[in-house]
Amino acid sequence: MSGNIQLLSDTLAAARSENRAALIAYLPAGFPTVDGGIEAVKAVLEGGADVVEVGLPHSDPVLDGPVIQTADDIALRGGVKIADVMRTVREAHEATGKPVLVMTYWNPIDRYGIERFTAELADAGGAGCILPDLPVEESGVWREHAEKHGLATVFVVAPSSKDARLAKITAVGSGFVYAASLMGVTGTRESVGAQAQDLVRRTRATTELPVCVGLGVSNPGQAAEVASFADGVIVGSAFVKLLLDAPDRAAGLVAVRELAAELAEGVRRTA
């Protein structure tokens, strides 16, 4: 079975044809439970997210701030497995018809087996993987299997990336480019800043792929700001925090659905 890279590309192209940015949500699998995580992913998609990234919880998430680290820890203590991540992808995609990616560090895939991981992700209806710590120079075997199974390989670029490095990364990526808005880890911030706009400009000079910005976006105003210069707006910690702070599961689902709707309006706002 082939994965859904084409659905991802079509979804991002449809947003562009509507003269807006796509809204991409992130939630870790297995948080607060496997079933609860699946319901949360469905809720953000039903609320208005165009695409979702399902995080594969990791014991040392170097890109992630304290909010996502806390959620990952809860998921790991709950015994989340890669099979649960695949189930989350499958059920979210089947319920909504929207593209679902996995965001993961490289070590779990390496241990699990590249062919096994890509085949199972494609079979689950996944659209691809975001791999924040896989160097492009070491990505050839992964990309070969991902391409065979119809999966996108999304690399992360940062404001510190030189233009030559950007060109090397975007030349081999697919789906979209994940532009980290600033140096540091994930988390909500007061301002996303001019660094992100400059990074998008420099990245676009090297590729036709959509450039989507993450790290720091948490409210409709920030979503509108980023949407004015990026192809996609990625929001993670703000959703996770709502689930962490919710008094119960039902309230958490209502909260993330409502935030998704507000952010979906934000990316459609004209400056």
C-alpha positions as CSV (number, residue, x, y, z in Angstrom):
1,M,0.0,0.0,0.0
2,S,1.2,3.5,-0.8
3,G,1.4,6.3,1.6
4,N,-0.3,9.7,1.3
5,I,2.4,12.1,0.2
6,Q,0.1,13.2,-2.7
7,L,-2.7,14.0,-0.3
8,L,-0.3,16.1,1.7
9,S,0.9,18.0,-1.4
10,D,-2.7,18.5,-2.6
11,T,-3.8,19.8,0.8
12,L,-1.0,22.4,0.9
13,A,-1.7,23.3,-2.7
14,A,-5.4,23.7,-1.9
15,A,-4.6,26.1,1.0
16,R,-2.4,28.1,-1.3
17,S,-5.1,28.3,-4.0
18,E,-7.4,29.8,-1.2
19,N,-4.7,32.4,-0.7
20,R,-4.0,31.3,2.9
21,A,-1.5,29.2,4.9
22,A,-2.3,25.7,6.0
23,L,-2.8,24.9,9.7
24,I,-0.6,22.0,10.8
25,A,-1.2,20.7,14.4
26,Y,1.1,18.6,16.5
27,L,0.1,16.1,19.2
28,P,2.1,13.2,20.7
29,A,0.7,9.7,20.4
30,G,-0.2,8.0,23.7
31,F,-1.1,11.3,25.5
32,P,-2.9,11.4,27.8
33,T,-3.6,7.8,26.9
34,V,-3.5,6.0,23.5
35,D,-7.3,6.3,23.1
36,G,-7.3,9.8,24.5
37,G,-4.5,10.8,22.1
38,I,-6.4,9.5,19.1
39,E,-9.5,11.4,20.1
40,A,-7.4,14.6,20.5
41,V,-5.8,14.2,17.1
42,K,-9.3,13.8,15.6
43,A,-10.5,16.8,17.5
44,V,-7.9,19.2,16.1
45,L,-8.5,18.0,12.6
46,E,-12.3,18.3,13.0
47,G,-11.7,21.7,14.5
48,G,-10.0,23.0,11.4
49,A,-6.4,21.8,11.2
50,D,-5.5,20.8,7.6
51,V,-2.7,18.5,8.5
52,V,-1.6,16.8,11.8
53,E,1.8,15.6,13.0
54,V,1.7,12.7,15.4
55,G,4.7,12.7,17.7
56,L,6.4,9.5,18.5
57,P,7.3,10.0,22.2
58,H,11.0,9.9,23.0
59,S,12.9,9.9,26.3
60,D,15.3,12.6,25.1
61,P,13.4,15.0,22.8
62,V,16.1,17.5,22.1
63,L,13.9,19.8,20.0
64,D,11.0,19.9,22.4
65,G,10.4,22.2,25.4
66,P,9.0,21.3,28.8
67,V,5.3,21.1,27.8
68,I,5.9,18.4,25.1
69,Q,8.5,16.7,27.3
70,T,5.9,16.4,30.0
71,A,3.4,14.9,27.6
72,D,6.0,12.5,26.2
73,D,6.9,11.3,29.7
74,I,3.2,10.6,30.4
75,A,2.9,8.6,27.2
76,L,6.1,6.7,27.8
77,R,5.1,5.9,31.4
78,G,1.8,4.7,29.9
79,G,3.7,2.2,27.8
80,V,3.1,3.7,24.3
81,K,4.6,1.7,21.5
82,I,5.3,2.3,17.8
83,A,2.2,0.2,17.1
84,D,0.2,2.7,19.0
85,V,1.6,5.5,16.9
86,M,0.6,3.7,13.7
87,R,-2.9,3.1,15.1
88,T,-3.2,6.8,15.9
89,V,-2.2,7.7,12.3
90,R,-4.6,5.1,10.9
91,E,-7.6,6.1,12.9
92,A,-7.1,9.8,12.6
93,H,-6.7,9.6,8.8
94,E,-9.6,7.2,8.4
95,A,-11.9,9.4,10.5
96,T,-11.1,12.7,8.7
97,G,-9.5,11.9,5.3
98,K,-6.8,14.4,6.1
99,P,-3.0,14.0,5.9
100,V,-1.3,12.6,9.0
101,L,2.5,12.6,9.5
102,V,4.7,11.2,12.2
103,M,7.3,13.4,13.8
104,T,10.1,11.4,15.3
105,Y,13.7,11.3,16.3
106,W,15.8,8.9,14.3
107,N,16.8,6.4,17.0
108,P,13.4,4.7,17.3
109,I,13.2,4.2,13.5
110,D,16.7,2.9,13.4
111,R,16.0,0.3,16.1
112,Y,12.6,-0.7,14.7
113,G,13.9,-1.1,11.1
114,I,13.5,1.4,8.2
115,E,11.6,-0.9,5.9
116,R,9.3,-2.1,8.6
117,F,8.6,1.4,9.8
118,T,7.9,2.9,6.3
119,A,5.8,-0.1,5.2
120,E,3.6,0.1,8.4
121,L,3.3,3.9,8.1
122,A,2.2,3.7,4.5
123,D,-0.3,0.9,5.4
124,A,-1.7,3.1,8.1
125,G,-2.4,5.8,5.6
126,G,0.4,8.1,6.8
127,A,1.7,10.9,4.6
128,G,5.3,10.9,5.7
129,C,7.7,11.7,8.5
130,I,9.3,14.8,10.0
131,L,12.9,13.9,11.1
132,P,14.4,16.8,13.0
133,D,17.7,15.0,13.9
134,L,18.5,13.0,10.8
135,P,21.3,14.6,8.8
136,V,20.6,14.8,5.1
137,E,24.0,13.2,4.5
138,E,22.9,10.1,6.3
139,S,19.3,10.0,5.0
140,G,19.7,8.1,1.7
141,V,18.5,4.7,2.9
142,W,15.5,6.3,4.7
143,R,14.6,8.4,1.6
144,E,14.8,5.4,-0.7
145,H,12.3,3.4,1.5
146,A,10.1,6.5,2.0
147,E,9.9,7.2,-1.7
148,K,9.1,3.5,-2.4
149,H,6.2,3.7,0.0
150,G,4.8,7.1,-1.0
151,L,5.9,8.9,2.1
152,A,7.2,12.5,2.4
153,T,10.6,13.2,4.1
154,V,10.3,16.5,5.9
155,F,13.6,18.1,7.1
156,V,13.9,20.9,9.6
157,V,15.8,24.1,8.8
158,A,16.8,26.7,11.4
159,P,17.7,30.4,11.3
160,S,21.4,29.4,11.8
161,S,21.3,27.4,8.6
162,K,23.5,29.0,5.9
163,D,22.1,29.4,2.4
164,A,24.3,26.6,1.0
165,R,23.1,24.3,3.8
166,L,19.5,25.2,3.1
167,A,19.9,24.3,-0.6
168,K,21.4,20.9,0.3
169,I,18.5,20.1,2.7
170,T,15.7,21.3,0.4
171,A,17.2,19.4,-2.6
172,V,16.4,16.1,-1.0
173,G,13.4,16.8,1.2
174,S,9.8,16.3,0.1
175,G,6.3,17.3,1.2
176,F,7.3,20.6,2.8
177,V,10.1,22.2,4.6
178,Y,9.8,22.6,8.4
179,A,11.2,26.0,9.3
180,A,12.0,26.4,13.0
181,S,11.2,30.0,13.7
182,L,14.0,30.6,16.1
183,M,16.9,28.8,17.8
184,G,15.9,26.7,20.8
185,V,13.1,24.3,21.7
186,T,9.4,24.1,21.1
187,G,7.1,26.1,23.3
188,T,4.7,29.1,23.2
189,R,6.2,32.5,22.9
190,E,5.1,36.2,23.0
191,S,6.4,36.8,19.5
192,V,7.5,34.6,16.6
193,G,9.8,37.3,15.3
194,A,11.5,38.5,12.2
195,Q,13.9,35.6,12.2
196,A,11.2,33.3,10.9
197,Q,10.3,35.6,8.0
198,D,13.9,35.8,6.9
199,L,14.3,32.0,7.1
200,V,11.3,31.5,5.0
201,R,12.6,34.0,2.4
202,R,16.0,32.3,2.2
203,T,14.5,28.8,2.1
204,R,12.1,29.7,-0.7
205,A,15.0,30.9,-2.7
206,T,16.2,27.2,-2.8
207,T,13.1,25.2,-3.4
208,E,9.5,25.0,-4.8
209,L,8.4,23.0,-1.7
210,P,6.0,24.8,0.7
211,V,7.7,26.3,3.7
212,C,5.9,25.8,7.0
213,V,6.9,27.6,10.2
214,G,6.8,26.0,13.7
215,L,8.1,26.7,17.2
216,G,6.3,29.5,19.1
217,V,2.9,29.9,17.5
218,S,0.1,29.7,20.1
219,N,-2.7,32.1,19.3
220,P,-4.7,33.3,16.3
221,G,-2.8,36.6,16.1
222,Q,0.5,34.8,15.8
223,A,-1.0,32.4,13.3
224,A,-2.1,35.3,11.2
225,E,1.4,36.9,11.4
226,V,3.1,33.7,10.3
227,A,0.5,33.0,7.7
228,S,1.3,36.3,6.0
229,F,4.7,35.0,4.9
230,A,4.7,31.2,5.2
231,D,2.9,28.4,3.5
232,G,1.9,26.7,6.7
233,V,1.6,27.4,10.4
234,I,2.6,24.6,12.8
235,V,1.2,24.6,16.3
236,G,2.1,22.0,19.0
237,S,2.8,23.1,22.5
238,A,-0.4,25.2,22.7
239,F,-2.5,22.1,22.1
240,V,-0.5,20.0,24.4
241,K,-0.8,22.5,27.2
242,L,-4.6,22.6,26.9
243,L,-4.7,18.9,27.4
244,L,-2.3,19.0,30.3
245,D,-4.3,21.8,32.0
246,A,-7.8,20.3,31.3
247,P,-9.7,19.0,34.4
248,D,-10.8,16.0,32.4
249,R,-10.6,14.3,29.0
250,A,-13.8,15.7,27.7
251,A,-12.8,19.3,28.6
252,G,-9.5,18.8,26.9
253,L,-11.1,17.7,23.7
254,V,-13.4,20.7,23.7
255,A,-10.4,23.0,24.3
256,V,-8.2,21.7,21.5
257,R,-11.1,21.7,19.1
258,E,-11.9,25.3,19.9
259,L,-8.2,26.4,19.6
260,A,-8.0,24.6,16.2
261,A,-11.0,26.6,15.0
262,E,-9.5,29.9,16.3
263,L,-6.2,29.2,14.6
264,A,-7.9,28.1,11.4
265,E,-9.5,31.6,11.4
266,G,-6.2,33.1,12.1
267,V,-4.5,31.6,9.0
268,R,-7.3,32.8,6.9
269,R,-7.1,36.4,8.2
270,T,-5.8,39.0,5.8
271,A,-3.3,41.5,7.2
